[in-house]
């Protein structure tokens, strides 16, 4: 029942798509082969390796750029099916294509099918010397500094254009500029999650562009990597010489015009894909730059001097300095923190009266663009990797991170030393630098400064300015008004900090870092928290003595061994009992501080300085504390601690 059919598809043959017919016509014309008298009936067997004159389908099956370009300009609807068939055809016709290697060589390995290597163009070597005859770039950079990826891309572009318009790949008219290509390769990256190219513009902004616009803006940023005008002229000459049809001519124009962009953007997608950005600002650089690290892109900006918008009135500045006597030292703190390599001690707490002018000061810093305001809640979110409302661009030139209305201390503060990671919504993950850390409040912070002092970890890091007075009630402020007063202080701050920065820059990187470290150490010795408050560790013996008295007043909590003057007392369930004492004697914020020091308090309470360990009172193994005798003072407990430090066997 199965009769013979005249349907080529049914017979195992495939009719050439319009795009393939157009490409075949170009190939036949280029090689001088006779054109098919009836191209509408041309077909290719899906089983047999057929060639048309000197043209083989295999030559274009591995050139999706040519096939797709022609197909999209002729019959878009058939492109997907044809491309799928062609991919299968490649494997079938390998042997038949061998006799055409002289012509098909440059097409057999698409340089965009994977990373560009020396083998990609081995069939038709390109004259590297000819490619480097172009000027290296406007900056006069030496060609020797051009990386291998740029050279490989140049070869791929040359081969693609040579194959399309029948010229030698080393033809100088192509105008291939290695320096421009090298700039694009090293100065931009592709985000797979965003499907965009990222690059720095001349204003030191990190811009992002969709793939279709990427090459246009790469050219704007780095320059034209080829002589587009010359290539267009050669394309028109080729079209005229071969008398191509309008669809063929349009497809060829699109191919040659997009050759460089296709190769370059595909390289960025394959080799320069990054999903994380590291922001830096080089205080000694003249220009911004980008460096691609193994798994992220580092953006390095150049410092821009602060804008001085006009002259300041000395009498206003003097009046403000009478109100904020350490204003110059405050500005110096910001500058020195910016140059310090280790920013562990670059914390400053401004404890000032209500209406002192904290908002005024933050307004000055904000207008200068050197402060980022945040909150403890946001800081916690940053360290947890949760989305936050702060963008990395806010930090890129900031000298200070500011927490206004500072009310509580959390352990995350200790991590705010040199850098922090941001995960802003709908943006790439970014790592930014943190320099000075400013905390402002009108009231003391109980979790930072307790009735028994300040914790050592904060005393070692944080300085404090205690300020009094009301800015808005100063006679000169009332006389000249806020705008005029603010403008003078702003211009003075910008001018002064510019001079301070210039002085540090004159020392060079190492000299500035060393000088900043010394200055910060001197600053904290003058204004450290322990200059106003006792260290918490110094007060713990007194706290332990109070706990000891409380315990002996409640003998039901203790376990006794022996009697009379030979009695020994032990505290079982020590952690639970100590929590009870803390909750009864301290407020909520202080309780958290003391809980972190429970092991130390228990060591102070113990006779051997070992704190809570497994012991054997009354012959029974129990985890407990062997208590000091009743009536011991804080000095007694401290002396015992110093005489018998805890060993490594202690348990908590």
Buried (B, 14 or more C-beta within 10 A) or exposed (E): EEEEEEEBEEEEBBBBBBBBBBBBBBBBBBEEBEEBEEBEEBEBEBEEBBBBBBBBBBBBBBBBBBBBBBBEBBBEEBBEEBBEBBEEBBEBBEEBBEEBEEBBBBBBBBBBEEEBEEEBBEBBEBBEEBBBEBEBBEEEBEBEEBEEBBBBBBBBBBBBBBBBBBBBBBBBBBBBBBBBBBBBBBBBBBBEEBEBBBBBEEEBEBBBBEBEEBBEBBBEBBBBBBBBEBBEEBBBEBBEEBEBEEBBBBBBBBBBBBBBBBBBBBBBBBBBBBBBBBBBBBBEEEEBBBEBEEEBBBBBBBBEEBEBEEEBBEEBBEBBBEBBEBBBEBBBBBBBBBBBEEBBBBBBBBBBBEBBBBEBBBBBBBBBBBBBBBBBEBBBBBBEEEEBEBBBBBBBBBBBBBBBEBBEBBEBBBBBBBBBBBBBEEBBBBBBBBBBBBBBBBEEBBBBBBEBBBBBBBBBBBBBBEBEBEBEEBEBBEEBEEEBBBBBBBBBBBBBBBEBBEEBBEBEBEEBBBBBBEBBEEBBEEBBBBEEBBBBBBBBBBBBBBBBEBBBEEEEBBBEBEEEEEEBBBBBBBBEBBBBBBEEBBEEBBBBBBBEBBBBBBBBBBBBBBBBBEBEBEEEEEBBBBBBEEEBEBEBBBEBBEEBEBEEEBEE
